Amino acid sequence: MKKSEELKSILCALLNERLSQREVQSLKDEGFEMKKPTRKAAVMIALYRKAASGDLSAIKEMRNILGEGSFEAVQRTVTIIDDISP
């Protein structure tokens, strides 16, 4: 087994561990109820919190996870209207 495969296996095992009752209660108190309270769910909640606070890298990562692509892939035309007089 390659080192990278071994590390991935270890990380997957860690992320799939169940949260402690104290951690589950803490998340419940904040309004997050889960059927399978795992470390992976806690990581996703932490990522959501960062994205909700305006962290652009967290927003991009959430978009990638959800399959919406990156901001670079979105092409929009911007029109600037400068008709407001002082």
Summary of the structure (lengths in Angstrom):
residues: 86
radius of gyration: 19.6
end to end distance: 69.0
largest distance: 69.0
contacts: 155
relative contact order: 0.08
helix: 57%
strand: 2%
